[in-house]
Amino acid sequence: MDAFGGGLGSQGEVCGAIVGALAVIGLAFGRSAPDGEKDRRMRTCSDLLMQRFKEEAAGGKILCRDITQTDWRDPEQVKRFLESGKRRECQLLTGRTAKIVGELLEQELATK
């Protein structure tokens, strides 16, 4: 999962925690065949995940570079980030995101 770090391959894009959480939702509720019907729960969970991530986990942000205030392509900024101990904040953010996706999956699976 290191490729998710630093905003997808260290590009500062969407936070890897949210990408991983969306992948889990896709595995749970995605199509079982290319021509299969979409499960409404995938859209519902994805929408709720994005909303809750912004509100509860990341202060309204979804881009890694905005959350961490780091340009991951700049070695000096990466060094400062790692030396500052802010990596722990990313670990906590990942944990909060996992908790959110777990709660959403439990809710949706209980309604079926």
C-alpha positions in Angstrom: 0.0 0.0 0.0 3.0 2.3 0.0 2.0 3.4 -3.5 -1.0 5.1 -1.9 1.3 7.2 0.4 2.0 10.8 -0.3 -1.2 11.2 -2.2 -0.9 8.3 -4.7 2.6 7.6 -5.6 3.9 10.7 -3.8 2.1 13.1 -6.1 0.2 14.9 -3.4 -3.2 13.9 -4.9 -6.1 12.2 -3.1 -5.2 10.9 0.3 -4.3 7.2 0.1 -6.5 6.4 3.1 -9.6 7.6 1.2 -8.5 5.7 -1.9 -8.0 2.5 0.1 -11.4 2.9 1.8 -13.1 3.4 -1.6 -11.4 0.3 -2.8 -12.9 -1.7 0.1 -16.3 -0.3 -0.6 -15.9 -1.3 -4.3 -14.9 -4.8 -3.2 -17.9 -5.1 -0.9 -20.6 -3.7 -3.2 -19.1 -3.4 -6.7 -20.3 -5.3 -9.8 -19.7 -9.0 -9.9 -19.5 -8.9 -13.7 -18.6 -6.1 -16.2 -22.2 -6.0 -17.4 -23.6 -6.5 -13.9 -26.0 -4.1 -12.2 -24.5 -1.5 -9.8 -25.3 -2.0 -6.2 -26.9 1.2 -4.8 -25.0 0.6 -1.6 -21.7 1.3 -3.3 -22.8 4.8 -4.2 -24.4 5.4 -0.8 -21.3 4.2 1.1 -19.0 6.1 -1.2 -20.9 9.4 -0.8 -21.1 9.0 3.0 -17.4 8.0 3.2 -16.4 11.2 1.3 -18.6 13.4 3.5 -17.5 11.9 6.8 -13.8 11.8 5.8 -14.0 15.6 5.1 -16.0 16.4 8.2 -14.5 14.0 10.8 -11.0 13.2 9.6 -9.4 15.7 7.3 -10.8 19.2 8.0 -12.6 19.4 4.7 -9.7 18.3 2.6 -9.1 15.2 0.5 -5.7 16.1 -1.2 -2.6 14.8 0.6 -0.7 17.9 -0.2 -3.4 20.0 1.4 -3.8 17.8 4.5 0.0 17.5 5.1 1.1 20.9 3.7 3.8 19.0 1.9 5.0 18.9 -1.7 5.9 15.2 -2.0 8.1 15.8 -5.0 10.3 18.1 -3.0 12.9 16.1 -1.1 13.5 18.9 1.4 9.8 19.2 2.2 9.5 15.4 2.6 12.5 15.4 4.9 10.9 18.2 7.1 7.6 16.3 7.2 9.2 13.1 8.3 11.5 14.8 10.9 8.5 16.8 12.3 6.7 13.7 13.5 3.7 14.5 11.4 3.7 11.0 10.0 1.8 10.0 13.1 -1.0 12.3 12.1 -1.3 10.4 8.8 -1.4 7.1 10.7 -4.2 8.4 12.9 -6.0 9.7 9.8 -5.8 6.3 8.2 -7.2 4.7 11.4 -10.1 7.2 11.5 -10.8 6.5 7.9 -10.8 2.7 8.5 -13.2 3.2 11.4 -15.5 5.2 9.2 -15.5 2.6 6.4 -16.0 -0.1 8.9 -19.1 1.6 10.3 -20.5 2.3 6.9 -20.1 -1.4 5.8 -21.7 -2.6 9.1 -24.7 -0.3 8.5 -25.2 -1.3 4.9 -24.7 -5.0 5.5 -27.1 -4.9 8.3 -29.8 -3.5 6.1 -29.7 -6.2 3.5 
